[in-house]
Amino acid sequence: MWQWVRRLPPGLLIPCLLIPLVGLCGLHRADQLYGASRLFEKQMIWLVMSWGAMLAVTLVPYTSFREFSPWLYAACVALLIIVLFMPPVNGSRRWIPLGLLDFQPSEPTRLGLIMTLAWYLMHRWTQTKLTGLIAPFLLTVVPLFLILREPDLGTATLFLPILFAVVFAAGAKVRHLVCVCMAGTLMLPVVWTQMSAEQRSRVVAVFTQTDGESVPTDDGFHLHQSKQVIALGGLTGSFWHEEPITDDSSAYLLPAARTDFIFSLIGERYGVPGCGFLMLLYAMIIYFGLRTAERTDEPFGKLVAVGIITMIGTQAVINMGMTVGLLPITGITLPLCSYGGSSLMSTSVAMGLLINIAMQRGYEVTEGQAWATSVSLR
């Protein structure tokens, strides 16, 4: 047991423990501003369960999950089909009601895709050819299309970065990926026409935002309020000041404050130091995750590590970018930080798998695994 504890990588474990605690501080601030709720207590329960699941994943050699990957992928796709027949909630079908809780299938689907891509690519080296990208592309498009049908644009935006990062780490040539990107760019007009009016309005709001005092009444309202809440905290945050900072209660009005815009509450409460500390924790995951991928000899573990850090890093950048007006509001949560049991649990399990990979010493590459010699993080 002591040897297991000594092998735990602090560079990955510390962010996994601290980021959810920062999120609880944000939820507590939301209760102060918008009234008490039971979400804080529910998130604490989910956090304990998620930490338990994360540590449980580290106890089993990650290679045991290797052949299980395609079954996990198939189960996730089946759940994505089932959720389309569920009653809509706020205009979308994202959750499957399970009594006392609602389950969001798109959350574990991301990890299922990462593991399946790694499982598929580790058995083949044809991904160095352009035709070798077809199967990974199809594996990604199927859940991507189903998630867009919910609709859930935020989660869907993570799938293509995951695909590109994993196939690139598996040896795909840069020129092939550039060709795919160019082909995807030609499809943007088609994607635009398939987006809902609300989604298009959110994209336009990023380019039409103003710093004036007038409050927008359209989808720019969310962005305006997000930036205003952050500004109310000032440089050092409201934690050091007597409350309230302003008597205008409408200034703090922020829809989805506990989920999509929890970064705004953290900025309001703890200012630049709080935001910088949170970004440092995510940077630690990316840095030590890359070191884990670089030092892992076994191809499945290497590709899974690349996929997980891409998923978490991309999601964090998109969420923080949209709260300050640098990116469109897509309805994506801040990983390990925002309120949400499905998101917290699935991300914690993914981090447990990454920690598991970091705890292993690697595997000798046999002569039959000649493909693995071409795997590198360029």
TORLO-426058 format. One record per residue: residue number from 1; residue in three letters; x, y, z of N, C-alpha, C in turn. Coordinates in steps of 0.2 Angstrom, whole numbers. Layout:
REC  num  residuo   n_xx   n_yy   n_zz  ca_xx  ca_yy  ca_zz   c_xx   c_yy   c_zz
REC  NUM      ALA      X      Y      Z      X      Y      Z      X      Y      Z
...
REM end
This chain:
REC  num  residuo   n_xx   n_yy   n_zz  ca_xx  ca_yy  ca_zz   c_xx   c_yy   c_zz
REC    1      MET      4     -6      0      0      0      0      4      6      0
REC    2      TRP     10      6      4     14     12      4     18     13     -2
REC    3      GLN     19      8     -6     22      9    -12     18     12    -17
REC    4      TRP     11     10    -17      6     13    -21      6     20    -20
REC    5      VAL      6     22    -13      5     29    -12     11     33    -14
REC    6      ARG     17     30    -14     23     34    -16     23     35    -23
REC    7      ARG     20     30    -27     20     31    -34     15     36    -37
REC    8      LEU     10     38    -33      6     43    -35      9     50    -37
REC    9      PRO      8     52    -43     11     58    -45      8     64    -43
REC   10      PRO     12     68    -38      9     74    -35      7     80    -40
REC   11      GLY     11     80    -46      9     85    -51      3     84    -54
REC   12      LEU      0     78    -54     -7     77    -57    -12     76    -51
REC   13      LEU    -10     74    -46    -15     73    -40    -17     79    -37
REC   14      ILE    -12     84    -36    -14     90    -33    -19     94    -36
REC   15      PRO    -18     95    -43    -24     99    -46    -31     95    -46
REC   16      CYS    -31     88    -46    -37     85    -46    -40     86    -39
REC   17      LEU    -36     87    -34    -39     88    -27    -41     96    -26
REC   18      LEU    -37    100    -29    -38    107    -27    -43    111    -32
REC   19      ILE    -44    109    -38    -48    112    -43    -56    111    -41
REC   20      PRO    -58    105    -39    -65    104    -36    -66    108    -30
REC   21      LEU    -61    109    -26    -62    113    -20    -63    121    -22
REC   22      VAL    -59    123    -27    -60    130    -29    -67    130    -32
REC   23      GLY    -70    125    -35    -77    125    -38    -82    126    -32
REC   24      LEU    -80    122    -27    -85    123    -21    -85    130    -18
REC   25      CYS    -79    133    -18    -79    140    -16    -84    144    -21
REC   26      GLY    -83    143    -27    -88    146    -32    -95    145    -31
REC   27      LEU    -97    139    -29   -104    137    -28   -106    141    -21
REC   28      HIS   -102    141    -16   -103    145    -10   -105    152    -12
REC   29      ARG   -101    155    -16   -102    162    -18   -108    163    -21
REC   30      ALA   -110    158    -25   -117    158    -29   -122    158    -24
REC   31      ASP   -122    154    -19   -127    154    -13   -127    161    -10
REC   32      GLN   -122    164     -9   -122    171     -6   -125    176    -10
REC   33      LEU   -124    175    -17   -127    180    -21   -134    179    -23
REC   34      TYR   -136    173    -24   -142    171    -27   -147    167    -23
REC   35      GLY   -145    166    -16   -149    162    -12   -146    155    -11
REC   36      ALA   -148    152     -5   -145    146     -3   -149    140     -8
REC   37      SER   -145    135     -9   -148    130    -13   -145    123    -10
REC   38      ARG   -147    118    -13   -144    111    -11   -139    109    -15
REC   39      LEU   -137    113    -20   -132    111    -25   -125    110    -22
REC   40      PHE   -124    114    -17   -117    114    -14   -116    107    -11
REC   41      GLU   -122    105     -7   -121     99     -4   -121     93     -9
REC   42      LYS   -125     93    -14   -125     88    -19   -118     88    -22
REC   43      GLN   -115     93    -24   -108     93    -27   -103     90    -22
REC   44      MET   -104     91    -16    -99     88    -11   -100     81    -11
REC   45      ILE   -106     78    -11   -107     71    -12   -104     68    -18
REC   46      TRP   -105     72    -24   -102     69    -30    -95     70    -30
REC   47      LEU    -92     75    -26    -85     75    -26    -82     69    -22
REC   48      VAL    -85     67    -17    -82     62    -13    -83     55    -17
REC   49      MET    -88     54    -21    -89     48    -25    -84     49    -31
REC   50      SER    -83     55    -33    -78     55    -39    -71     54    -37
REC   51      TRP    -69     57    -31    -62     55    -29    -61     48    -27
REC   52      GLY    -67     44    -25    -66     37    -24    -65     33    -30
REC   53      ALA    -69     36    -35    -69     32    -42    -62     33    -45
REC   54      MET    -59     40    -44    -53     41    -47    -47     37    -44
REC   55      LEU    -47     36    -37    -42     32    -34    -43     25    -35
REC   56      ALA    -49     22    -36    -51     15    -38    -48     14    -45
REC   57      VAL    -48     18    -50    -45     17    -56    -38     16    -56
REC   58      THR    -35     20    -51    -27     19    -51    -25     13    -48
REC   59      LEU    -29      9    -45    -28      2    -42    -27     -3    -47
REC   60      VAL    -30     -3    -52    -30     -8    -58    -25     -6    -63
REC   61      PRO    -21    -10    -65    -16     -8    -71    -20     -6    -77
REC   62      TYR    -19      0    -80    -23      3    -85    -23     -1    -91
REC   63      THR    -19     -6    -92    -19    -10    -98    -25    -15    -98
REC   64      SER    -28    -16    -91    -34    -20    -91    -40    -17    -94
REC   65      PHE    -40    -11    -95    -45     -7    -98    -45     -7   -106
REC   66      ARG    -39    -10   -109    -38     -9   -116    -43    -12   -120
REC   67      GLU    -44    -19   -119    -49    -22   -123    -56    -21   -122
REC   68      PHE    -57    -17   -116    -64    -15   -114    -66     -9   -118
REC   69      SER    -61     -6   -121    -62      1   -124    -68      1   -129
REC   70      PRO    -68     -4   -134    -73     -4   -139    -80     -5   -136
REC   71      TRP    -80     -9   -131    -87    -10   -128    -89     -4   -124
REC   72      LEU    -85      0   -121    -87      6   -118    -89     11   -124
REC   73      TYR    -86     11   -129    -88     16   -135    -95     14   -137
REC   74      ALA    -96      7   -138   -103      5   -141   -108      7   -136
REC   75      ALA   -107      6   -129   -112      7   -124   -113     15   -124
REC   76      CYS   -108     19   -125   -109     26   -125   -113     28   -131
REC   77      VAL   -112     26   -137   -116     27   -143   -123     25   -142
REC   78      ALA   -124     19   -139   -131     17   -138   -135     22   -133
REC   79      LEU   -131     24   -128   -134     29   -123   -136     36   -127
REC   80      LEU   -131     38   -131   -133     44   -135   -139     43   -139
REC   81      ILE   -140     37   -142   -146     36   -146   -152     36   -141
REC   82      ILE   -152     33   -136   -157     33   -131   -159     40   -128
REC   83      VAL   -154     44   -127   -156     51   -124   -160     55   -129
REC   84      LEU   -159     54   -136   -163     58   -140   -171     56   -140
REC   85      PHE   -173     51   -136   -180     50   -136   -182     52   -129
REC   86      MET   -178     55   -125   -180     57   -118   -184     64   -119
REC   87      PRO   -188     66   -114   -191     72   -114   -186     78   -114
REC   88      PRO   -187     83   -118   -183     89   -118   -183     93   -111
REC   89      VAL   -177     95   -110   -176    100   -104   -173    106   -106
REC   90      ASN   -176    112   -106   -174    118   -108   -172    118   -116
REC   91      GLY   -176    114   -119   -175    114   -127   -170    109   -129
REC   92      SER   -167    105   -125   -162    100   -127   -163     93   -124
REC   93      ARG   -161     88   -127   -161     81   -124   -154     79   -123
REC   94      ARG   -152     80   -117   -145     79   -115   -145     74   -109
REC   95      TRP   -150     73   -105   -150     69    -99   -155     63    -99
REC   96      ILE   -153     58    -96   -157     52    -95   -159     52    -87
REC   97      PRO   -165     53    -86   -167     53    -79   -167     46    -76
REC   98      LEU   -163     46    -70   -162     40    -66   -164     41    -59
REC   99      GLY   -170     42    -58   -173     43    -51   -171     49    -48
REC  100      LEU   -166     49    -43   -164     55    -40   -159     59    -43
REC  101      LEU   -156     56    -49   -151     60    -53   -152     59    -60
REC  102      ASP   -149     64    -64   -150     64    -71   -143     62    -74
REC  103      PHE   -142     58    -79   -136     55    -81   -135     58    -88
REC  104      GLN   -129     61    -90   -128     64    -96   -123     60   -100
REC  105      PRO   -125     56   -105   -121     51   -108   -115     54   -112
REC  106      SER   -116     61   -114   -110     64   -118   -104     64   -114
REC  107      GLU   -104     65   -107    -99     65   -103    -94     59   -103
REC  108      PRO    -96     53   -102    -92     47   -102    -90     46   -110
REC  109      THR    -94     48   -114    -92     47   -121    -86     49   -124
REC  110      ARG    -84     55   -121    -77     58   -122    -71     53   -121
REC  111      LEU    -72     50   -115    -67     46   -113    -67     39   -117
REC  112      GLY    -73     37   -118    -74     31   -122    -71     32   -129
REC  113      LEU    -72     38   -132    -69     39   -138    -61     39   -138
REC  114      ILE    -58     42   -133    -51     42   -132    -48     35   -132
REC  115      MET    -51     31   -127    -49     25   -126    -50     20   -133
REC  116      THR    -55     21   -136    -56     17   -142    -51     19   -148
REC  117      LEU    -50     26   -149    -45     28   -154    -38     25   -152
REC  118      ALA    -37     26   -146    -30     23   -144    -30     15   -145
REC  119      TRP    -35     12   -143    -35      4   -144    -35      3   -152
REC  120      TYR    -38      7   -156    -38      5   -163    -31      7   -166
REC  121      LEU    -28     13   -164    -22     15   -167    -16     11   -165
REC  122      MET    -16      8   -159    -11      4   -157    -10     -2   -160
REC  123      HIS    -15     -5   -164    -15    -11   -168    -13    -10   -175
REC  124      ARG    -12     -3   -177    -11     -2   -184     -6      4   -185
REC  125      TRP     -2      4   -190      2     10   -191      0     13   -198
REC  126      THR     -6     11   -201     -8     14   -207    -10     21   -206
REC  127      GLN    -10     24   -199    -12     30   -198     -7     35   -201
REC  128      THR     -1     33   -203      3     37   -206      2     39   -213
REC  129      LYS     -3     36   -216     -6     37   -223    -12     41   -222
REC  130      LEU    -14     44   -227    -20     48   -227    -26     44   -226
REC  131      THR    -26     38   -230    -32     33   -229    -33     31   -222
REC  132      GLY    -27     31   -218    -28     28   -211    -32     33   -207
REC  133      LEU    -33     39   -209    -37     43   -205    -45     42   -205
REC  134      ILE    -47     38   -210    -54     37   -211    -57     34   -205
REC  135      ALA    -55     28   -203    -58     24   -197    -58     29   -191
REC  136      PRO    -53     32   -189    -53     36   -183    -58     42   -184
REC  137      PHE    -58     45   -190    -63     50   -192    -70     48   -191
REC  138      LEU    -72     42   -193    -78     39   -193    -80     37   -185
REC  139      LEU    -75     35   -182    -76     34   -175    -78     40   -171
REC  140      THR    -75     46   -173    -77     52   -170    -83     55   -172
REC  141      VAL    -85     54   -179    -91     58   -181    -97     55   -179
REC  142      VAL    -97     48   -177   -104     45   -175   -106     48   -169
REC  143      PRO   -102     48   -163   -105     52   -157   -105     59   -158
REC  144      LEU   -101     62   -162   -101     69   -163   -108     71   -166
REC  145      PHE   -110     68   -171   -117     69   -174   -123     68   -169
REC  146      LEU   -122     63   -165   -128     62   -160   -128     67   -155
REC  147      ILE   -122     70   -153   -122     75   -148   -125     81   -151
REC  148      LEU   -123     83   -157   -126     89   -160   -133     88   -161
REC  149      ARG   -136     82   -161   -143     82   -162   -147     83   -156
REC  150      GLU   -143     83   -150   -147     84   -144   -150     91   -143
REC  151      PRO   -148     97   -144   -141     98   -146   -137    100   -141
REC  152      ASP   -130     99   -141   -125    101   -136   -119    103   -140
REC  153      LEU   -119    109   -142   -113    112   -146   -106    112   -142
REC  154      GLY   -107    113   -135   -101    114   -131    -97    107   -131
REC  155      THR   -101    102   -129    -97     95   -129    -94     93   -135
REC  156      ALA    -98     95   -141    -96     92   -147    -90     96   -150
REC  157      THR    -88    102   -147    -82    105   -149    -76    102   -147
REC  158      LEU    -77     97   -142    -71     94   -139    -68     88   -144
REC  159      PHE    -73     85   -148    -71     79   -151    -66     80   -157
REC  160      LEU    -66     85   -160    -61     85   -166    -54     87   -163
REC  161      PRO    -54     91   -158    -47     92   -155    -44     85   -152
REC  162      ILE    -48     81   -149    -46     75   -147    -44     71   -152
REC  163      LEU    -48     70   -158    -46     66   -164    -39     68   -166
REC  164      PHE    -38     75   -168    -32     77   -171    -26     76   -166
REC  165      ALA    -27     77   -160    -21     76   -155    -19     69   -155
REC  166      VAL    -24     64   -155    -22     57   -154    -19     54   -160
REC  167      VAL    -22     56   -166    -19     53   -172    -13     56   -174
REC  168      PHE    -12     63   -172     -5     66   -173      0     62   -168
REC  169      ALA     -2     61   -162      3     57   -158      4     50   -160
REC  170      ALA      0     47   -164      0     41   -167      4     40   -173
REC  171      GLY      7     46   -175     11     46   -181      8     49   -188
REC  172      ALA      2     52   -187     -1     55   -193      3     61   -196
REC  173      LYS      4     61   -202      8     67   -205      4     73   -205
REC  174      VAL      8     79   -204      5     85   -203      2     87   -209
REC  175      ARG      4     86   -215      1     88   -221     -6     85   -222
REC  176      HIS     -6     79   -220    -13     75   -220    -18     79   -215
REC  177      LEU    -16     80   -209    -20     84   -205    -22     91   -208
REC  178      VAL    -17     94   -211    -19    101   -214    -24    100   -219
REC  179      CYS    -24     94   -223    -29     93   -229    -35     92   -226
REC  180      VAL    -36     88   -220    -42     87   -217    -45     94   -214
REC  181      CYS    -41     98   -211    -43    104   -209    -46    109   -214
REC  182      MET    -42    109   -220    -45    113   -226    -52    110   -228
REC  183      ALA    -52    104   -228    -59    101   -230    -64    103   -225
REC  184      GLY    -62    103   -219    -67    104   -214    -69    112   -214
REC  185      THR    -64    116   -216    -66    123   -217    -71    124   -222
REC  186      LEU    -71    120   -228    -76    121   -233    -83    119   -231
REC  187      MET    -83    115   -225    -89    113   -223    -92    118   -218
REC  188      LEU    -89    123   -216    -91    128   -211    -98    131   -213
REC  189      PRO    -99    133   -220   -106    136   -221   -111    131   -220
REC  190      VAL   -110    124   -221   -115    119   -220   -117    119   -213
REC  191      VAL   -111    119   -209   -112    118   -201   -116    124   -199
REC  192      TRP   -115    130   -202   -118    136   -200   -125    136   -201
REC  193      THR   -127    133   -207   -134    133   -208   -138    128   -204
REC  194      GLN   -134    123   -201   -137    118   -197   -138    120   -190
REC  195      MET   -134    125   -188   -135    128   -181   -141    131   -180
REC  196      SER   -143    131   -173   -150    134   -172   -149    142   -172
REC  197      ALA   -154    145   -171   -154    153   -171   -150    155   -165
REC  198      GLU   -152    152   -159   -148    154   -153   -141    153   -154
REC  199      GLN   -139    147   -156   -131    146   -157   -128    151   -162
REC  200      ARG   -131    153   -167   -128    158   -172   -128    164   -168
REC  201      SER   -133    166   -164   -133    172   -161   -128    173   -156
REC  202      ARG   -126    167   -153   -120    167   -148   -114    168   -151
REC  203      VAL   -113    166   -157   -107    167   -161   -106    174   -163
REC  204      VAL   -112    177   -165   -112    184   -167   -110    189   -162
REC  205      ALA   -113    187   -156   -112    191   -150   -105    192   -148
REC  206      VAL   -100    187   -149    -93    188   -148    -90    194   -152
REC  207      PHE    -93    195   -158    -90    200   -163    -94    207   -162
REC  208      THR    -99    207   -159   -103    213   -158   -103    215   -151
REC  209      GLN    -99    212   -147   -100    215   -140    -97    222   -139
REC  210      THR    -99    225   -134    -97    232   -133    -96    233   -125
REC  211      ASP    -92    238   -124    -90    239   -117    -95    245   -114
REC  212      GLY   -100    246   -117   -104    252   -115   -109    250   -109
REC  213      GLU   -112    254   -106   -116    253   -100   -123    250   -102
REC  214      SER   -125    250   -108   -131    247   -110   -131    240   -110
REC  215      VAL   -136    237   -107   -136    230   -106   -140    226   -112
REC  216      PRO   -137    222   -116   -140    219   -122   -146    215   -119
REC  217      THR   -151    214   -124   -157    210   -122   -157    203   -126
REC  218      ASP   -152    202   -130   -152    196   -134   -147    191   -131
REC  219      ASP   -144    187   -135   -139    182   -132   -133    185   -129
REC  220      GLY   -132    192   -131   -126    195   -128   -127    197   -121
REC  221      PHE   -133    196   -118   -134    197   -111   -129    193   -107
REC  222      HIS   -129    186   -108   -125    182   -104   -117    184   -104
REC  223      LEU   -115    186   -110   -108    188   -110   -107    195   -107
REC  224      HIS   -111    199   -108   -111    206   -104   -111    205    -97
REC  225      GLN   -116    201    -94   -116    200    -87   -110    196    -84
REC  226      SER   -107    191    -88   -101    187    -86    -95    192    -85
REC  227      LYS    -94    196    -90    -89    201    -89    -90    206    -83
REC  228      GLN    -96    208    -82    -98    213    -77    -97    210    -70
REC  229      VAL    -99    204    -69    -98    201    -63    -90    200    -61
REC  230      ILE    -86    198    -66    -79    198    -65    -76    205    -63
REC  231      ALA    -79    210    -67    -76    217    -66    -78    219    -59
REC  232      LEU    -84    217    -56    -86    219    -49    -81    217    -44
REC  233      GLY    -77    212    -45    -73    209    -40    -66    213    -40
REC  234      GLY    -65    217    -46    -59    221    -46    -53    217    -47
REC  235      LEU    -47    220    -45    -41    216    -46    -40    211    -41
REC  236      THR    -42    212    -35    -41    207    -29    -47    203    -27
REC  237      GLY    -53    205    -30    -59    201    -28    -62    204    -22
REC  238      SER    -69    202    -22    -73    204    -16    -72    201    -10
REC  239      PHE    -67    196    -10    -66    192     -3    -63    197      2
REC  240      TRP    -60    202      0    -56    206      5    -60    213      6
REC  241      HIS    -66    213      3    -70    219      4    -77    218      8
REC  242      GLU    -80    223     11    -86    222     14    -91    221      9
REC  243      GLU    -96    217     10   -102    216      5   -108    220      7
REC  244      PRO   -112    222      2   -111    221     -5   -107    226     -8
REC  245      ILE   -103    225    -14    -99    230    -17   -104    235    -21
REC  246      THR   -110    233    -23   -114    237    -26   -121    235    -23
REC  247      ASP   -126    240    -23   -133    239    -21   -137    237    -26
REC  248      ASP   -135    237    -32   -138    235    -38   -138    228    -39
REC  249      SER   -143    224    -37   -144    217    -37   -143    214    -44
REC  250      SER   -146    218    -49   -146    216    -56   -139    216    -59
REC  251      ALA   -134    219    -56   -127    219    -58   -124    212    -57
REC  252      TYR   -127    208    -53   -124    201    -51   -128    196    -55
REC  253      LEU   -133    198    -59   -138    193    -62   -134    189    -67
REC  254      LEU   -133    183    -66   -129    179    -71   -132    172    -72
REC  255      PRO   -135    171    -78   -138    164    -79   -132    159    -79
REC  256      ALA   -134    153    -77   -130    147    -77   -123    149    -73
REC  257      ALA   -124    152    -67   -118    154    -64   -114    149    -60
REC  258      ARG   -118    143    -59   -115    138    -55   -112    133    -60
REC  259      THR   -113    133    -66   -111    128    -71   -106    132    -76
REC  260      ASP   -109    134    -82   -105    137    -87   -101    143    -85
REC  261      PHE   -103    147    -80   -100    153    -79    -97    153    -72
REC  262      ILE    -95    148    -69    -92    148    -62    -86    151    -62
REC  263      PHE    -82    151    -68    -76    155    -68    -77    163    -67
REC  264      SER    -83    165    -69    -84    172    -67    -85    173    -60
REC  265      LEU    -88    169    -56    -89    170    -49    -83    169    -46
REC  266      ILE    -78    165    -48    -72    164    -45    -68    171    -46
REC  267      GLY    -68    174    -52    -65    180    -53    -68    186    -49
REC  268      GLU    -74    186    -48    -77    191    -44    -75    190    -37
REC  269      ARG    -75    184    -34    -73    183    -27    -66    183    -26
REC  270      TYR    -62    181    -30    -54    181    -28    -50    184    -33
REC  271      GLY    -53    188    -38    -49    192    -42    -44    189    -47
REC  272      VAL    -39    193    -49    -34    190    -53    -30    184    -50
REC  273      PRO    -28    185    -43    -25    179    -40    -29    173    -40
REC  274      GLY    -35    173    -39    -39    167    -39    -39    164    -46
REC  275      CYS    -41    168    -51    -41    166    -58    -34    163    -60
REC  276      GLY    -29    167    -58    -22    164    -60    -20    158    -57
REC  277      PHE    -22    157    -50    -21    150    -47    -25    145    -50
REC  278      LEU    -31    146    -52    -35    141    -56    -32    139    -62
REC  279      MET    -30    144    -66    -26    142    -73    -20    139    -72
REC  280      LEU    -16    140    -66    -10    137    -65    -11    129    -63
REC  281      LEU    -17    128    -60    -18    121    -59    -20    117    -65
REC  282      TYR    -23    120    -70    -25    117    -76    -18    116    -80
REC  283      ALA    -14    121    -80     -7    121    -83     -3    115    -80
REC  284      MET     -4    114    -74      0    108    -71     -3    101    -74
REC  285      ILE     -9    101    -75    -12     95    -78     -9     94    -85
REC  286      ILE     -9     99    -89     -7     99    -96      1     97    -96
REC  287      TYR      5    100    -92     12     99    -92     14     92    -89
REC  288      PHE     11     90    -84     13     84    -81     10     78    -85
REC  289      GLY      4     80    -88      1     75    -93      5     74    -99
REC  290      LEU      8     79   -102     13     78   -107     19     74   -105
REC  291      ARG     22     76   -100     27     72    -97     26     65    -96
REC  292      THR     20     63    -94     18     56    -93     17     53   -100
REC  293      ALA     14     56   -105     14     53   -112     21     52   -115
REC  294      GLU     25     57   -114     32     57   -117     36     51   -114
REC  295      ARG     35     49   -107     39     44   -104     36     37   -104
REC  296      THR     30     37   -107     26     30   -107     28     27   -114
REC  297      ASP     31     21   -113     33     17   -119     27     13   -122
REC  298      GLU     22     11   -118     17      7   -121     12     12   -125
REC  299      PRO     10     10   -131      7     14   -136      0     16   -133
REC  300      PHE     -4     11   -130    -11     13   -128    -11     18   -123
REC  301      GLY     -6     18   -118     -6     23   -113     -4     29   -115
REC  302      LYS      1     29   -120      3     36   -123     -2     40   -126
REC  303      LEU     -6     36   -130    -11     39   -134    -17     41   -129
REC  304      VAL    -19     37   -124    -24     39   -120    -22     45   -116
REC  305      ALA    -16     46   -114    -13     52   -110    -14     58   -114
REC  306      VAL    -12     57   -121    -13     63   -125    -20     65   -126
REC  307      GLY    -25     60   -127    -32     62   -127    -35     65   -121
REC  308      ILE    -33     63   -115    -36     66   -109    -33     73   -108
REC  309      ILE    -27     74   -109    -25     81   -108    -27     86   -113
REC  310      THR    -29     83   -119    -32     87   -124    -39     89   -122
REC  311      MET    -42     84   -120    -49     85   -118    -50     90   -112
REC  312      ILE    -46     89   -107    -47     94   -101    -44    101   -103
REC  313      GLY    -38    101   -106    -35    107   -108    -40    111   -113
REC  314      THR    -42    108   -118    -47    112   -123    -53    114   -119
REC  315      GLN    -56    110   -115    -62    112   -112    -61    118   -107
REC  316      ALA    -56    118   -104    -54    123    -99    -53    130   -103
REC  317      VAL    -49    129   -108    -48    135   -112    -54    138   -115
REC  318      ILE    -59    134   -118    -65    136   -121    -69    139   -116
REC  319      ASN    -70    136   -110    -74    139   -105    -72    146   -102
REC  320      MET    -65    146   -101    -63    152    -98    -63    158   -104
REC  321      GLY    -62    156   -110    -62    160   -115    -69    163   -116
REC  322      MET    -74    159   -116    -81    162   -117    -83    166   -111
REC  323      THR    -81    165   -105    -83    169   -100    -80    177   -100
REC  324      VAL    -75    178   -104    -72    184   -104    -73    187   -111
REC  325      GLY    -76    184   -116    -78    186   -122    -73    185   -128
REC  326      LEU    -69    180   -127    -64    179   -132    -66    173   -136
REC  327      LEU    -71    169   -134    -74    164   -138    -81    164   -137
REC  328      PRO    -85    161   -142    -92    161   -142    -95    156   -136
REC  329      ILE   -100    158   -133   -103    154   -128   -106    148   -130
REC  330      THR   -104    142   -128   -106    136   -131   -109    132   -126
REC  331      GLY   -110    134   -120   -113    130   -115   -109    124   -112
REC  332      ILE   -102    125   -112    -97    120   -109    -95    122   -102
REC  333      THR    -95    117    -98    -93    118    -91    -85    118    -90
REC  334      LEU    -83    120    -84    -76    121    -83    -74    114    -79
REC  335      PRO    -70    110    -82    -69    103    -80    -66    103    -72
REC  336      LEU    -69     98    -69    -68     97    -62    -70    103    -57
REC  337      CYS    -73    108    -60    -74    114    -56    -82    116    -56
REC  338      SER    -85    116    -62    -92    118    -62    -96    112    -59
REC  339      TYR   -102    115    -57   -107    110    -54   -110    105    -59
REC  340      GLY   -110     99    -57   -113     94    -62   -110     87    -60
REC  341      GLY   -114     82    -58   -111     76    -56   -108     72    -62
REC  342      SER   -112     71    -68   -109     67    -73   -102     70    -76
REC  343      SER   -102     76    -76    -96     79    -78    -90     78    -73
REC  344      LEU    -91     79    -67    -86     78    -62    -84     71    -61
REC  345      MET    -89     66    -62    -87     59    -61    -83     57    -67
REC  346      SER    -85     59    -73    -82     56    -79    -75     59    -80
REC  347      THR    -74     66    -78    -67     69    -78    -63     66    -73
REC  348      SER    -65     65    -67    -61     62    -62    -59     55    -64
REC  349      VAL    -63     51    -67    -61     44    -69    -56     45    -74
REC  350      ALA    -57     50    -79    -51     51    -84    -45     53    -81
REC  351      MET    -45     57    -76    -39     59    -72    -36     53    -68
REC  352      GLY    -40     49    -66    -38     43    -62    -34     38    -67
REC  353      LEU    -37     38    -73    -33     34    -79    -27     37    -80
REC  354      LEU    -26     44    -81    -20     47    -82    -15     46    -77
REC  355      ILE    -17     47    -71    -13     45    -65    -10     38    -65
REC  356      ASN    -15     34    -67    -13     26    -67     -7     26    -72
REC  357      ILE     -8     29    -78     -3     28    -83      4     31    -80
REC  358      ALA      3     37    -77      9     40    -74     13     36    -69
REC  359      MET      9     31    -65     12     27    -60     16     21    -63
REC  360      GLN     14     19    -69     18     14    -72     25     16    -75
REC  361      ARG     29     11    -75     36     12    -77     37     11    -84
REC  362      GLY     31      9    -88     32      8    -95     33      1    -97
REC  363      TYR     32     -1   -103     33     -7   -105     38     -8   -111
REC  364      GLU     41    -13   -111     46    -15   -117     42    -16   -123
REC  365      VAL     45    -12   -128     42    -13   -135     44    -19   -138
REC  366      THR     40    -24   -140     43    -30   -143     44    -29   -150
REC  367      GLU     47    -34   -153     48    -33   -161     42    -33   -165
REC  368      GLY     37    -37   -162     30    -37   -166     27    -30   -165
REC  369      GLN     29    -26   -161     26    -19   -160     30    -14   -163
REC  370      ALA     32    -15   -169     36    -10   -173     33     -4   -174
REC  371      TRP     26     -4   -174     22      3   -175     24      7   -169
REC  372      ALA     25      5   -163     26      9   -157     33     13   -158
REC  373      THR     37     11   -162     43     15   -163     42     21   -166
REC  374      SER     37     22   -170     35     28   -174     31     33   -170
REC  375      VAL     29     30   -164     25     35   -160     29     40   -156
REC  376      SER     28     46   -157     32     51   -154     28     57   -153
REC  377      LEU     29     61   -148     26     68   -147     31     73   -150
REC  378      ARG     29     75   -156     34     79   -160     34     86   -156
REM end
